[in-house]
């Protein structure tokens, strides 16, 4: 009986700490994974008539303030030889005076990628690794939200 009770007390903390996630690994996305998804999402939107490139702009909140979307994101996809190049440009805005509704460009940061098939190489990045993960996740969510809005508008027509 002593061994049975010790098994219960030893097993309980293991089960309670792991819960339902026992045996399931959380899949973490890398910045390259996010950039590949951003590329796919924007490419699905396509280019505007008479343009040999895809350029899409998004206003999003990267600082969590949904009331004031202060960041402007441009995604540009174009061909260079047998590769595609994708530029992600983020413009940050700020007020010159406190409580002013007028915002001016404060900083512009860029991520430049080369794509060949399923392979993506980041050739230039103004962000560090830690900033990049949350930034790209937020940008991807913003793109998907805009695509949903565009789809709703198309469905109404």
Buried (B, 14 or more C-beta within 10 A) or exposed (E): EEEEEEEEEEEEEEEEEEEEEEEEEEEEBEBBBBBBBBBEBBBEBEBEEEEEEBBBEBEBBBEEEEEEBBBBBBBBBBEEEEEBBBBBBBBBBEBEEEEEEEBEEEEEBEBBBBBEEEEBEBEEBBBEEEEBBEBBBBBBEBBEEBBEEEEEEEEEE
